[in-house]
Structures are given as structure tokens and as C-alpha cells.
Amino acid sequence: MNEKRHLPAVDRVLSQLSDLIEAHGRQPVTACVRAELAAAREGLKHGLPLPENGALLAAIGRRAAEAGRARLRAVFNLTGTVLHTNLGRAQLAEEAIAAMVDAARSPCALEYDLASGGRGDRDDLVSGLLAELVAGGSPANFGQYAATIVNNNAAAVLLTLNALAQGKEAVVSRGELVEIGGAFRIPDVMRRAQVKLHEIGTTNRTHAKDFQEAINPKTALLMKIHTSNYAVTGFTAAVDEKIIAEIAHAAGLPFVVDLGSGTLTDFAALGLPAEPTPQQALAAGADIVTFSGDKLLGGPQAGLIVGRKDLIAKIKKNPLKRALRVGKTTLAALEATLRLYRDPDRLVERLPTLRLLTRPLADIAAQGERLLPVMQTALGTLLTVSVEPCSSQIGSGALPVERLPSLALVFRSTAKKPGKTLLTVENAFRGLPVPVIGYIRDDAYHLDLRCLEAKDEARFVAQLAQLKF
Ligand SMILES: *Cc1c(COP(=O)(O)O)cnc(C)c1O
């Protein structure tokens, strides 16, 4: 009890912390001093010795650094899932980052028509570009399309349904009533959009006549939803988009396609598993397509609604659009990303999502060779390390059954209970200044190297000395 008096006064501690105050500010550092003194006081009560002055200052420094660190931190995504929703999906192209920074820093012509000096429309920044890209090089189609942008694809689906089918029915196959990432379920979204879901067919088979027979005076639209995160295989039947479009149009109804991922480029030509594109859906007769900005498109989080001009105009008039619209930095990044698609020859090199998905295996293998001895040194005798084949996945629901051959650094423990050691290793990698996120599978810790680009390798290696087990 006597020792309590020897705890230094707050001001005396602060007087020794001018550098820390310079870095973090007086008020945050004072809070850290108080917290650390309170902890020491508590320790004394429980019989712990009075902390040395140096140790006390160091603890305050650590506390200030921790409190001053941003919560949203950059990480190395070595999970093997390229578009990892929990890790922020697409990494933006440098062109998109630069455009975002400019828009953030300066006033910009977001809703201002520089030609006339009058009011503009924020969607116009990308609508023409999108119309051009989805027309697939066919100027004849170009003029008939427009686009509107909202916060994400869930918002795009909600808004489209509410604007085109409120109080009426939307016809969807039972095989497509998807749930995406837990919170987005088609039946729930329909309810919130005040649209009655008219389910047709069965889980595995839906036929053209199911669509035909469903149409009644309350029908507002026919809809197809891309089964992003699962595959229906075996005895299955789905109706071709062209046929659904014909049935819809014969009844004077719009046909809406929720593509989910939707890439604007031909994946097969890049050696990747084929993925449906908005171009194809529109060419098949879809009137509206919706897709995400931050999935295969490789841009910022956004929901893109593209299609027939008159329907887009109707969607834009809906009051929900105002609630779901995006801000200037998103539009800046989206415009810059879309512009990259105009130059297909350099697209893969510039767009990180495509660059990572198409990264040559030989490149990953050479990196594995370089990193293997570095890892062995960093980990000592705790574990064995090897480079082994693994499979990356695209993620965010795109191509759920397709895998991309890749290579991983694989760590195995020689301990009796390897599970505990592997958790320790996983924690240690996660505790690095730029946390490294891998995965444990089959009694081994894996770091899939696909998403560790050569430009980031030095930064990755430099921090390994700080691994703490
Ligand atoms: C991902 C996805 C959504 C939701 O898109 P977000 O951009 O995550 O809101 C909706 N529908 C489908 C088919 C999807 O794949």
C-alpha cells in the first residue's frame, strides 16, 4: 500500500514524452499515461512491483502506437481467394486510385455540366462508357443502353425490383433463389422491394412452359439470377436467356438478369473459366442487367444497373435511387476502371484482379523458390516448410466450382499436437505490421502465393524478422 505513493504523477511522466506527444498529440498520450498508471496501481494492489520508469514509458509508447493505428489496415491476402469479401474484394488499378485521390482532394464536376454550366447528372460520368462497353463493339446497340450506379449489387437488385415491379410479381426459377454471403437472400430482397416472388419450376429443373404459365395480369417482369456461389449439377434444366427474353417480350414484359459478378471481358480468351458477361445477357435479349463493381470487374464497391434507356430512366426516378447512390470517389474509381476496358491489350497488366487471376504458374513457382529459404530461416526448427501445389479460387461467388492451379508455402509442425502450433503460427503471421492472412488445411498452414505480387515481395520479406511465436 505504501508503494502506491511512489507512482509518478501524470505530469511528471508526460514531461518525459515530448516525442510521443509530437507524434500522437497531447490528449491521446495523456489518456495512455493515465491508463498505464491505472494498470500499475491495479498491479500494486495485487502485489506486483512498481514498474521501472523505462518500462513504464515503453508501455505507454506501445499503448499510444496501438491506439493511433488505423482500424482498417492493409493486409497480405494469401488465402488463395482472389476476390475475398472479408478482405475488401478487388484491389484497384493505379489509374483508379489516382482518380479517387483527385476527386477526394478537389472540388469536381460531379453533378455539373461543364459545357453548359448547368446542373449535370452523376450517372452521366459512366453511363455512356458502360453503354459503349456492353454494346460489345456494336454502335448500332450503343444508343439504346444507359446505366445508373448504386452502392452495391444488392442495392442494384433492390432498386430495380422496386422500380419495375412494386406491388406486382417477379417470376424466378426455384433453382435460382440464391443466398449470397449470408445477408442477401433473393426472397427477402423481393419482400423488401415490395415485390411478390412468383417461384416456378423445381430446384433442379425449370422449363420454358413454366415461365409461360406463370405470366398473369399481376406479372411485372421475368428474372434470371446467376447462381453465383453454387452449381446445380446432374439432372438439371434451365431455360436459355434468349428464350426467357422472347417469352417476356411476347407478353410485353421486361427481362431482368442479375449477373452478380459479371465481367466485361472474355474470360475464355484469357485462359480463365468462362463467366457470363453483361454483353451476352443484353445480346440475348435482357432488358436490364445488374452486377457488382468490386467483383470480376475489378473496380470499387458499386452496383451497376445497365440496360434499356427507358427502363433506366424509370429506375432513376425511384426515390430509393437517391438513398442508394454513390459518392464522388466511387464514381472516380469506377470511371477510371471502365476506361481501362477500352484498351483490351493492356487491361490484364493494369487491372490487378485480372493480373492476379491470370498470373502464370511459372512466376508463382519462381517466387516459391525464392521465399522457401527465407521462410526456413524465419521459422527455425519450429516447423518444416515446403512449396506445394494448391488451388486458388476466384471468390465473391464467381465460378464457384472452378479452381486455379497455384502454389503455396506449406508449414507443417513436427510437434505431437500440430494443431496448437499451427494456430500459433497463424497468429504470428496475423500479428505482423502488415498482417499476413493464410489458411489452415489438412494439418498444415498455407500461404497461397498467387496474390503476392513481385512488387510487394520485398515488403513481405522485410517484416518476417518480426515474427513472434
Ligand atoms: C454478389 C452478388 C450479389 C450481391 O452483390 P454485392 O455487390 O455484394 O452487393 C447479388 N447477386 C448475385 C448473383 C451476386 O453474385
PDBQT file of the ligand as one rigid body, heavy atoms in Angstrom, charges set to zero:
ROOT
HETATM    1  C1  LIG A 501     -22.569 -10.879 -55.196  1.00  0.00    +0.000 C 
HETATM    2  C2  LIG A 501     -23.948 -10.967 -55.709  1.00  0.00    +0.000 A 
HETATM    3  C3  LIG A 501     -24.926 -10.078 -55.281  1.00  0.00    +0.000 A 
HETATM    4  C4  LIG A 501     -24.627  -9.013 -54.263  1.00  0.00    +0.000 C 
HETATM    5  O1  LIG A 501     -23.711  -8.107 -54.749  1.00  0.00    +0.000 OA
HETATM    6  P1  LIG A 501     -22.926  -7.106 -53.746  1.00  0.00    +0.000 P 
HETATM    7  O2  LIG A 501     -22.135  -6.252 -54.661  1.00  0.00    +0.000 OA
HETATM    8  O3  LIG A 501     -22.136  -7.965 -52.836  1.00  0.00    +0.000 OA
HETATM    9  O4  LIG A 501     -23.984  -6.345 -53.023  1.00  0.00    +0.000 OA
HETATM   10  C5  LIG A 501     -26.181 -10.199 -55.793  1.00  0.00    +0.000 A 
HETATM   11  N1  LIG A 501     -26.500 -11.155 -56.687  1.00  0.00    +0.000 NA
HETATM   12  C6  LIG A 501     -25.580 -12.047 -57.127  1.00  0.00    +0.000 A 
HETATM   13  C7  LIG A 501     -25.985 -13.096 -58.106  1.00  0.00    +0.000 C 
HETATM   14  C8  LIG A 501     -24.272 -11.984 -56.646  1.00  0.00    +0.000 A 
HETATM   15  O5  LIG A 501     -23.360 -12.855 -57.062  1.00  0.00    +0.000 OA
ENDROOT
TORSDOF 0
